């Protein structure tokens, strides 16, 4: 049991260093009506990650794999077609974004607790595809053949540690608001630079790769 607990603490601590979630929280925190509403965003992420862990542990991932394999066999040209459409969509998005940057920025509506909760759920769902530490941890739990109750407790501990940095930022915003504002402004400048100069060429390269895959499948 000591080995499992140690693995839980180490893996969750590594997984908690999530710059995307931190950036999202800093942005949403500035737009929320009340400071305490950001707790709903944190709860949304933690709860979704916890429930997803339970579902995958119970074998729902195997159902998805079977469905995917049968779907690809029945519709072999679906993925190449989707890749071509995605490539066109990405190119349109990149050039559309550049046009919008020339116009005035629209005001963003304030966020309340309910909206923040569902934004947290959505953020967690979108990041599950890249949650390799979490899935590796779940795979190790399966090998130990633990009871459902113990797995639920371990996943609860994992996800409390997983959202710990977000909770610390929330606490920091209450007692050290000025310092957090300075950090947020610098962090925001960095994010804007990345989004403006690095993301567009990366998206173009991704679209070219998708287009090449789609065209290759259709030609052959």
C-alpha positions in Angstrom: 0.0 0.0 0.0 2.9 2.4 0.7 4.1 1.9 -2.9 0.7 2.7 -4.3 0.3 5.8 -2.1 3.8 7.0 -3.1 3.0 6.5 -6.7 -0.2 8.4 -6.2 1.5 11.4 -4.7 4.4 11.6 -7.2 2.3 11.1 -10.3 -0.4 13.6 -9.3 2.2 16.2 -8.3 3.8 15.9 -11.7 0.4 16.0 -13.4 -0.6 19.1 -11.5 2.0 21.2 -13.2 -0.4 22.1 -16.0 0.4 25.5 -17.5 -2.8 25.4 -19.7 -5.1 25.1 -16.7 -3.2 27.8 -14.8 -3.4 30.2 -17.8 -7.1 29.5 -18.1 -7.7 30.2 -14.4 -5.8 33.4 -14.4 -7.8 34.6 -17.4 -11.1 33.5 -16.0 -10.3 34.9 -12.6 -9.9 38.4 -14.2 -13.3 38.1 -15.9 -15.4 36.5 -13.1 -17.9 38.6 -11.2 -16.7 37.5 -7.8 -13.3 36.1 -6.8 -14.9 33.1 -5.0 -16.6 32.0 -8.3 -13.3 30.7 -9.6 -13.7 27.9 -7.2 -16.4 26.5 -9.4 -13.8 26.3 -12.3 -11.4 24.4 -10.0 -14.2 22.0 -8.8 -15.3 21.4 -12.4 -11.8 20.3 -13.4 -11.2 18.1 -10.4 -14.6 16.5 -10.5 -14.4 15.7 -14.2 -10.9 14.3 -13.9 -12.0 12.1 -11.0 -15.1 10.8 -12.8 -13.2 10.2 -16.0 -10.6 8.2 -14.0 -13.3 6.0 -12.5 -14.9 5.4 -15.9 -11.7 4.5 -17.6 -10.7 2.3 -14.8 -14.0 0.4 -15.2 -13.1 -0.3 -18.8 -15.1 2.3 -20.8 -11.9 2.9 -22.7 -12.1 -0.6 -24.2 -15.6 0.2 -25.4 -14.3 3.3 -27.2 -11.5 1.3 -28.8 -13.9 -1.3 -30.1 -16.3 1.3 -31.4 -13.4 3.2 -33.1 -12.1 0.0 -34.8 -15.6 -1.0 -36.1 -16.3 2.5 -37.3 -13.0 2.7 -39.2 -13.7 -0.6 -40.9 -17.2 0.4 -42.0 -16.2 3.9 -43.1 -12.5 3.7 -44.2 -12.5 7.1 -45.9 -14.1 8.9 -43.0 -10.7 9.9 -41.3 -9.1 11.1 -44.5 -12.1 13.2 -45.4 -12.2 14.6 -41.8 -8.5 15.3 -42.1 -9.0 17.4 -45.3 -12.0 19.3 -43.8 -10.0 19.9 -40.6 -7.0 21.3 -42.7 -9.3 23.7 -44.5 -10.9 24.7 -41.2 -7.6 25.4 -39.6 -6.4 27.5 -42.5 -9.6 29.5 -42.5 -9.3 30.0 -38.7 -5.7 31.3 -39.0 -6.5 33.8 -41.7 -9.8 34.8 -40.1 -8.0 35.4 -36.8 -5.6 37.7 -38.5 -8.4 39.8 -39.9 -10.1 40.0 -36.6 -7.0 41.3 -34.9 -7.2 44.4 -37.1 -10.7 45.2 -35.6 -11.5 46.4 -32.2 -11.5 43.7 -29.4 -15.0 42.9 -28.2 -15.8 43.1 -24.6 -16.0 39.7 -22.8 -19.0 39.2 -20.6 -18.5 38.5 -17.0 -18.3 34.9 -15.8 -20.4 33.6 -13.0 -20.0 30.4 -10.9 -22.2 28.2 -13.2 -20.4 29.2 -16.3 -17.0 28.7 -14.7 -18.0 25.2 -13.5 -18.8 24.1 -17.1 -15.7 25.8 -18.4 -13.8 23.7 -16.0 -15.5 20.6 -17.1 -14.8 21.5 -20.8 -11.2 22.3 -20.1 -10.6 19.0 -18.4 -12.4 17.0 -21.1 -10.3 18.7 -23.8 -7.1 17.9 -22.0 -7.9 14.2 -21.2 -6.5 13.2 -24.6 -3.0 14.4 -23.5 -3.3 13.2 -19.9 -0.6 10.5 -20.2 0.5 10.6 -16.5 -3.1 10.0 -15.4 -3.7 7.1 -17.8 -0.4 5.6 -16.9 -1.4 5.8 -13.2 -4.7 4.2 -14.0 -3.0 1.4 -15.8 -0.8 0.7 -12.8 -3.9 0.6 -10.6 -5.5 -2.0 -12.8 -2.4 -4.2 -12.4 -2.8 -4.2 -8.6 -6.4 -5.4 -8.9 -7.7 -3.2 -6.1 -11.3 -2.9 -4.9 -13.5 -0.2 -6.3 -13.6 1.7 -2.9 -9.8 1.8 -2.6 -9.5 3.0 -6.2 -12.1 5.8 -5.6 -10.1 6.9 -2.5 -6.8 6.9 -4.4 -8.3 8.8 -7.3 -9.8 11.3 -4.9 -6.3 11.9 -3.3 -4.8 12.1 -6.8 -7.2 14.8 -7.9 -6.9 16.9 -4.8 -3.2 17.1 -5.4 -3.9 17.6 -9.1 -5.9 20.8 -8.5 -3.7 22.0 -5.6 -1.8 24.6 -7.8 -5.1 26.1 -8.9 -6.2 26.3 -5.2 -2.9 28.0 -4.3 -3.4 30.5 -7.0 -6.9 31.2 -5.7 -5.6 31.7 -2.2 -2.8 33.8 -3.4 -5.2 36.0 -5.2 -7.1 36.7 -2.0 -4.1 37.6 0.2 -1.6 38.8 -2.4 -3.7 40.4 -5.1 -1.2 43.0 -6.2 1.6 40.5 -6.7 -0.7 38.2 -8.6 -1.8 41.0 -10.8 1.8 41.8 -11.8 2.4 38.1 -12.5 -0.8 37.8 -14.5 0.1 40.8 -16.7 3.5 39.4 -17.5 2.1 35.9 -18.1 -0.7 37.4 -20.2 1.9 39.2 -22.4 3.8 35.9 -22.9 0.6 34.0 -23.8 -0.4 36.8 -26.3 3.1 36.6 -27.9 2.9 32.8 -28.2 -0.6 33.0 -29.7 0.3 35.7 -32.2 3.7 34.5 -33.4 4.1 30.8 -32.6 0.6 29.2 -32.8 -0.4 30.3 -36.4 2.7 28.8 -38.1 2.2 25.6 -36.0 -1.4 25.4 -37.1 -0.4 25.8 -40.7 2.1 23.0 -40.4 -0.6 20.8 -38.8 -3.1 21.6 -41.5 -0.5 20.7 -44.2 0.1 17.4 -42.5 -3.6 16.7 -42.3 -4.1 17.6 -45.9 -1.2 15.4 -47.0 -2.7 12.5 -45.0 -6.1 13.0 -46.5 -4.9 13.4 -50.1 -2.6 10.4 -49.8 -5.5 8.2 -48.7 -7.8 9.5 -51.4 -5.2 9.2 -54.2 -4.2 5.6 -53.2 
